[in-house]
């Protein structure tokens, strides 16, 4: 490249970077100013658009000046974005690299900016309806993200390539996936908070120290506005977990890629400060400064999350290929004729794989326990709407959690004879597609349960999925012999969902239903682990028979079976509506459960473990069926 060309490229690059950076900074200020407009009640100070009181120069009044300053700042952002597009276009015509790569994001930014300006006018004319106000903020955050993309596209050569030269392809893909999830959750947090303000539900939980983290001193509030308000906080909990996890993944790469590690930690720290400021909002009696700082920090967290996604994407594109090289070396040669090693699947096969990703056999039992919780809460048959929402939402959440589990455990499943033919383990479905499918199902589940039941039921369901993914799958399963004991909490959630769906509350009987399943889970899965001990050992999963031995496992199964029987009787004692049908069923079923556990303790063979495993499934199903029959007859 000639010196003249290099000079022209450097000039284009500096100009484009300068414009994009200036526009991004101004956009953050614009979002903060928009928040100030809202908290001061100045949104309709200029009743018309694009003029203000029919004039270019507005009246010099407090609220009018606040609103008009917001419009002027938006105009400045618009001019910067337009200039940025012009520079990117000229660079593209001059065939300059890397600035011509910024043309597409610059063009999209300009289109979104024009749409945003028009929507601002609609918001004023329609007197600020909540959906329009929320969409207005969404477009502002989208513009901020697009400006960051444009900056990175026009960044200098080495930076424009991946920053993750030392990160393995597998690690880069994992960071990228969770960075996308964390960024999406950050945006959901921002938009849910905006909707709370637009619906005037900011004060729904009161003020002072009783308003956060509780809602007017209550853990589970009732009413439309408090539920909207708490829904935002639930989203923050989910967002904090996802951001914390991707920050942890990034921190582990600090020796391989300092930039990814730095941005990952920055995203988490910004979110932490933002949460503290969010608490200060009610603690300071909704001081304007706290409210404006809240959205400003949220936007900075969003910007950092977007930057992390871009860096992770580049690391994924150029991560070290050791794992792929080994995979290629082990791949069988392509058949003669050059057709290559590329199996194809029919639509029926694909549909079957995505069906089995949801673990339908497990789902049936989970839905039965959710139905039992509903019937006991209603002391009879629940309403059709609530029953449909809980069962459909529960099915979606269960299937989604199962799909994510498939995506995250493909390496374990492929090492086990029992699971090596599963869709992800066999390579028919990619881990990314399985995880994306699972996330989509859980989002739908939350929407169905919120709309058809209530926010409490939806939040408990989401908590169960998150616990299953983060606590059990990603942490406990491969690290401790207590994996099934603690991880069983996820499978015990459905009766809580059923109870909450009917009552919008949780009571002692619901807790006993939860505990019955929680303590039933270990003997059920330990019986399975006795049968496939070699599989778990081969996959390096620390199940009890592998770590503590078979004798200890059989003893633990017997003791947990006794505990399940005690809890089943305590449910009867604590629930006035339960009668003789349930009591007789609990005693008979529990007696058989104890008998099979005792036989396993004495006979010590695979056949005894198989009998207990099969009966444990029948026990739980029939116990909850006894609950329902008792309430209906």
Secondary structure, 3 states (H helix, E strand, C coil): CCHHHHHHHHHHHHHHHHHHHHHHHHHHHHHHHHHHHHHCCCCCCCCCCCCECCECCCCCCHHHHHHHHHHHHHHHHHHHHHHHHHHHHHHHHCCCCCHHHHHHHHHHHHHHHHHHHHHHHHHHHCCCCHHHHHHHHHHHHHHHHHHHHHHHHCCCHHHHCCCCCCCEHHHHHHHHHHHHHHHHHHHHHHHHHHHHHHCCCCCCCCCHHHCCCCECCECCCCCHHHHHHHHHHHHHHHHHHHHHHHHHHHHCCCCCCHHHHHHHHHHHHHHHHHHHHHHHHHHCCCCHHHHHHHHHHHHHHHHHHHHHHHHHHHHHHHCECHHHHHHHHHCCCCCCCCCCCCCCCCHHHHHHHHHHHCCHHHHHHHHHHHHHHHHHHHCCCCCHHHHHHHHHHHHHHHHHHHHHHHHHCHHHHCCCCCCCCCCCCCCCCCHHHHHHHHHHHHHHHHHHHHHHCCHHHHHHHHHHHHHHHHHHHHHHCCCCCCHHHHHHHHHCCHHHHHHHHHHCCCCHHHHHHHHHHHHHHHHHHHHHHHHCHHHHHHCCCCCHHHHCCHHHHHHHHHHHHHHHHHHHHHHHHHCCCCCHHHHHHHHHHHHHHHHHHHHHHHHCCHHHHHHHHHHHHHHHHHHHHHHHHHHHC
